[in-house]
């Protein structure tokens, strides 16, 4: 994620979840997530489920991902 694939920025990362910020200033996070589900087969939680407003952030579960899966995740973000 250091290369900001597709413009997505890693905000924080722990043992179970990571927070990323999408680069689409003119779009709601809900719309971005809907597109990621449909076009990239990715399921993320919108930050609006945890925060009072849309900060363009998303939560991703990383607890069971290996190196190859993280690389695939970054590639899907890049493709988005």
Secondary structure, DSSP 4 states (H G I P E B T S, - for coil): -TT-GGG-EEEEE-SSEEEEE-S-TTS-HHHHHHHHHHHH----EEGGGTSSS--SEEEEE-TT--HHHHHHHHHHHHH-
